[in-house]
Amino acid sequence: MSAPLLQVEDLRVTYRAGRGTVAAVKGVSFELARGRCLGVVGESGSGKSSLARAILRLEDGVAGRVRFDGQDVRALKRPDLLAFRRRAQMVFQDPIGSLNPRLKVGSALAEVLRVHRLAKTRGAAAAQAASWLETVGLDADYAGRFPHELSGGQRQRVNLARALCVGAEFLIADEPVSALDVSVQAQILNLLKSLQERRGITWMLIGHDLAVMRHMADEVIVMKAGAVVERGAAADVLARPVHAYTKELLAAAPNVGRALDRRGSGPAVWD
């Protein structure tokens, strides 16, 4: 077997709070193989987003080790850090807040390509931007639109294109559909699944919707108060939970069983 793409060892995140500190992540460890999707489940405040930001080195107050393709992420210096930024990207929960309202879609993508020196000319950047928009299911002419002219689902597709256009092979998607209309959620989820299968992308999917995790994730870890309380294959954990907290999450979502069996009714529909 090949070495895991991502290895997280005893990761801890603390924040200052008044005169003291608050532990947001408490000694989390896991490995993620290439081409797999790990679901991170838990209620608000469980430490999911702090974990994600720490992995991508977007947080201070971090202890422990994160290894990406054998490299210690916290020890990276330029230009190795810039190379890591190209390979590992994040898709945030709020699609409109993630885009510059003053930049047209094509300019937003071209700016990323120029920063990472992946396009030598404006024409080359424009051509690449158009190609990536088509990859995520948008016509090339969307490059000429501003974010406010797009729907929530279209904006999230643009965010995916922006993450992928730099050559990302590892994506962390933080509640990528929770801000979208129910009718659009399935479209984005199907797109994520398709990109994983066609491009071999490795994912970490953060959320609280257990039906989504059952459909998307190969494995799941369940977090409570900053710690992992249960982990395993997604089908096993959701069908036969061991920890009381996981059972509570399932009990709080009475439609999950029906959604898993039928992949039909409920908030997530996958056809």
C-alpha positions in Angstrom: 0.0 0.0 0.0 1.2 3.5 -0.7 1.8 6.0 2.1 -1.2 8.1 3.2 -1.4 11.5 1.5 -2.3 13.2 4.8 -1.2 12.2 8.3 -2.4 14.1 11.4 -0.7 13.4 14.7 -1.9 14.6 18.1 -3.1 17.9 16.6 -4.2 20.6 19.1 -5.6 24.1 18.6 -6.0 26.6 21.3 -7.4 30.2 21.2 -7.0 33.0 23.6 -10.1 33.8 25.6 -9.8 36.7 28.0 -6.9 35.9 30.3 -6.9 32.2 29.5 -7.2 29.8 26.6 -9.8 27.6 25.1 -8.9 24.2 23.5 -10.8 23.9 20.2 -9.0 20.7 19.0 -7.7 18.2 21.5 -5.2 15.7 20.3 -6.8 14.6 17.0 -4.9 11.9 15.0 -5.9 10.2 11.7 -4.6 9.3 8.2 -6.2 9.8 4.8 -5.3 7.7 1.8 -5.0 9.2 -1.7 -8.3 9.4 -3.6 -10.4 8.9 -0.5 -13.0 11.1 1.2 -13.0 11.6 5.0 -16.1 13.0 6.6 -15.7 15.0 9.8 -19.0 15.1 11.6 -20.1 17.1 14.7 -22.4 19.8 15.9 -21.4 23.5 15.8 -18.5 24.2 18.1 -17.2 20.7 18.0 -13.8 21.8 16.5 -14.4 20.7 12.9 -13.5 24.0 11.2 -10.6 24.6 13.5 -9.2 21.2 12.6 -9.5 22.0 8.9 -7.8 25.4 9.2 -5.0 23.9 11.3 -4.3 21.3 8.7 -3.9 24.0 6.0 -1.8 26.2 8.3 -4.4 28.9 8.5 -4.4 29.0 12.3 -2.1 30.0 15.0 -1.9 28.3 18.4 -1.4 24.9 16.8 0.6 22.0 18.3 1.1 18.5 16.9 2.1 17.4 13.5 0.6 17.5 10.0 2.4 15.6 7.3 1.3 16.1 3.7 2.9 13.7 1.2 5.6 13.1 3.7 6.3 16.8 4.4 5.9 18.5 7.7 3.4 21.2 6.8 4.2 23.4 9.9 7.9 23.4 9.0 7.5 24.5 5.3 9.1 27.7 4.2 8.7 29.5 0.9 8.7 28.3 -1.9 7.7 24.9 -0.5 4.8 26.5 1.4 3.5 28.1 -1.9 3.7 24.7 -3.6 1.7 23.2 -0.7 -0.9 25.9 -1.2 -1.3 24.8 -4.8 -1.8 21.2 -3.8 -4.1 21.7 -0.8 -7.1 24.0 -1.0 -10.2 24.8 0.9 -13.8 25.4 -0.2 -15.6 27.5 2.4 -19.2 27.4 3.5 -20.3 30.8 2.3 -20.0 31.0 -1.5 -20.7 34.7 -1.8 -18.4 35.7 1.1 -15.6 33.7 -0.6 -15.6 35.8 -3.7 -14.5 39.4 -4.3 -17.7 41.3 -5.3 -15.7 43.7 -7.4 -14.1 41.1 -9.6 -15.8 39.3 -12.4 -15.6 35.5 -12.3 -12.9 35.2 -15.0 -10.8 37.9 -13.3 -11.0 36.1 -9.9 -9.7 32.8 -11.5 -7.1 34.6 -13.5 -5.8 36.4 -10.4 -5.2 33.0 -8.7 -3.4 31.7 -11.8 -1.1 34.7 -11.9 -0.3 34.5 -8.2 0.8 31.0 -8.6 2.5 31.7 -11.9 0.5 29.2 -13.8 -0.4 31.5 -16.7 2.2 33.6 -18.6 -0.2 36.0 -20.3 -3.7 37.4 -19.7 -4.9 35.4 -22.7 -3.6 32.2 -21.3 -5.2 32.9 -17.9 -8.5 33.7 -19.6 -8.5 30.5 -21.6 -7.6 28.4 -18.5 -10.4 30.1 -16.5 -12.9 29.3 -19.1 -11.8 25.7 -19.2 -12.1 25.3 -15.5 -15.6 26.8 -15.5 -16.7 24.2 -18.0 -15.1 21.5 -15.8 -17.4 22.5 -12.9 -20.5 22.6 -15.1 -20.6 26.3 -16.1 -20.5 27.8 -19.5 -17.4 29.8 -20.4 -19.4 33.0 -20.7 -19.9 33.0 -16.9 -16.4 34.5 -16.8 -17.9 37.8 -17.6 -20.3 37.9 -14.7 -20.0 39.3 -11.2 -20.7 37.2 -8.2 -23.9 38.9 -7.4 -25.2 37.9 -10.8 -24.9 34.2 -10.0 -27.0 31.9 -7.9 -25.6 30.3 -4.7 -25.0 27.0 -6.5 -23.2 28.8 -9.4 -21.0 30.7 -7.0 -20.0 27.5 -5.2 -19.1 26.0 -8.6 -16.9 29.0 -9.1 -15.2 28.5 -5.8 -14.5 24.9 -6.8 -13.0 26.0 -10.1 -10.8 28.5 -8.2 -9.6 25.7 -5.9 -9.0 23.3 -8.7 -7.3 25.6 -11.2 -4.1 25.7 -9.3 -3.8 21.9 -9.5 -5.2 21.0 -6.1 -5.2 17.3 -5.3 -6.5 17.7 -1.7 -9.6 19.7 -0.9 -11.2 20.5 2.4 -14.8 21.3 1.9 -16.3 23.1 5.0 -20.1 22.7 4.9 -20.1 23.3 1.1 -23.9 23.0 0.7 -25.3 24.2 4.0 -25.8 27.8 2.6 -27.5 26.6 -0.5 -31.2 25.9 -1.4 -32.2 22.3 -0.9 -32.9 21.9 -4.6 -29.2 22.9 -5.4 -27.5 20.8 -2.7 -27.7 17.5 -4.6 -26.2 19.1 -7.7 -23.1 20.3 -5.9 -22.7 17.0 -4.0 -22.9 15.1 -7.3 -20.3 17.4 -8.8 -18.0 16.8 -5.8 -18.4 13.1 -6.1 -17.8 13.2 -9.9 -14.6 15.3 -9.4 -13.3 12.8 -6.9 -13.9 9.9 -9.2 -12.6 11.6 -12.4 -9.6 13.3 -11.0 -8.6 11.2 -8.1 -9.0 14.1 -5.7 -8.6 13.4 -2.0 -11.3 15.1 0.2 -12.0 16.1 3.7 -15.7 16.9 4.0 -16.9 18.8 7.0 -20.5 18.8 8.0 -23.3 17.7 10.2 -25.7 16.1 7.7 -25.2 12.4 8.2 -27.1 11.5 5.0 -24.5 13.5 3.0 -21.7 11.8 4.8 -23.1 8.4 4.0 -23.2 9.2 0.4 -19.9 11.1 0.1 -17.4 9.8 2.6 -15.5 6.5 2.7 -14.6 7.0 6.3 -15.9 9.3 9.1 -14.6 10.7 12.3 -17.1 12.1 14.8 -16.0 15.1 16.9 -17.4 16.4 20.2 -15.9 19.3 22.2 -12.7 19.2 20.1 -12.0 15.4 20.4 -12.7 12.4 18.2 -15.2 10.2 19.9 -15.8 7.7 17.1 -14.2 6.7 13.7 -14.5 4.1 11.1 -16.0 3.3 7.7 -18.9 5.6 7.0 -21.4 2.8 6.4 -20.5 1.0 9.6 -20.4 4.1 11.9 -23.8 5.3 10.6 -25.4 1.9 10.6 -24.0 0.7 13.9 -22.8 3.6 16.0 -21.0 2.8 19.2 -20.5 6.1 21.0 -23.6 7.7 22.7 -22.9 11.0 21.0 -23.0 9.5 17.5 -26.3 7.8 18.4 -27.6 11.2 19.5 -26.6 12.8 16.2 -28.5 10.0 14.4 -31.5 10.3 16.6 -31.6 14.0 15.9 -31.9 13.3 12.2 -34.9 11.0 11.8 -34.9 11.2 8.0 -31.4 9.9 7.6 -32.3 6.2 7.5 -34.9 6.8 4.8 -32.5 8.9 2.8 -29.7 6.3 3.1 -32.0 3.5 2.0 -33.8 5.2 -0.8 -31.5 8.1 -1.7 -34.6 9.9 -2.5 -36.8 12.0 -0.1 -35.2 14.3 2.4 -32.8 17.2 2.2 -30.3 15.4 0.0 -31.4 13.7 -3.2 -28.9 11.9 -5.3 -30.1 10.7 -8.7 
